Amino acid sequence: RSRTAKRAVGRKRAGLRLLFWARNVVTKSDSAREAERAQAQTAASPLEVENLAEIIEGFKMVLMVRNDLKMGKGKIAAQC
């Protein structure tokens, strides 16, 4: 490709990214964004450990180690 063709493709991609971003910004109002945030926060709250402790009596942590990944002691400890 020539330099002008590469520049044209780059400008087109940048324009498409800007258009996609602008469409999302314009279509979502502030109240809609706040409603989404509130819904995400309320959806996460029932899974708190305190709520689960009342339902299930004992918890057990299980750590799976894949031998094919050749995980050393440090990588295994980092998973905890």
N, C-alpha and C positions, 0 to 999 in steps of 0.2 A: 504494500500500500504506500501511497505517497504521503507526505507529511500533511498536506491539506485534507486528505481523506481521513487520516487518523485524528486530526483536530476536529473535524466535523462529527465523527463518531463520539469523541470525548464530550463535545458540547451537547450532543443529543442525549447522552446518558446523564449528564449533569442536569439538563433540562427536565428529563423524566423524573429524576430524583426530587428535584424542586417541586414539580407538579404534584407528585405523590405526597410529599410532606405538606404542601399547602392545602391539598384536599382534606387531609386528616385534621389539620388545624382549623380550617374553616367549618367543617361539618360537625365537629364536636364542640358543644358549648361548655362553658365553665361548670354549669350545674350537672351536665352529663358526666363530666370528668369526676366531679365530687361524688356523684352517685356510684360510679364504678369503683372509686377508692373505698368508699364506705362498704360496698358489697364485698370487696376483696378482704377487708379487715374483719367483717363479721363472719365470713366463710372460714377464716383461719382460726378464730377463737374457740370453737367447740373441740378442737384437737389438742388443747393444752394438756400437759402431763397431769395436772391436778384433776381435771375432769376424767381422764382415763383411769387414774388411780382408784377412783370410786367404783368404776365398772369392773376393772380387772384387778385381782388381788395381788398378783406378782408380776414383775417385769423381768425379762431376761435379755441381755445383750448378746447378739450372735454376730461374730465377725467371720466373714467368708474370705479366704485367701486363695487366689488362683495361682496354681503352680506354674502355669504356662506363661504368666507375666513376669516370673522371676522376681517377685517382690522381696526385698530385703527387710531387715528389722525396722529400719527407719520408715519405709513406705507403709509397712503394716501398722506401726504405731501411729502414723499420721492419719490413718483411717478412723481411729477411735475418737 
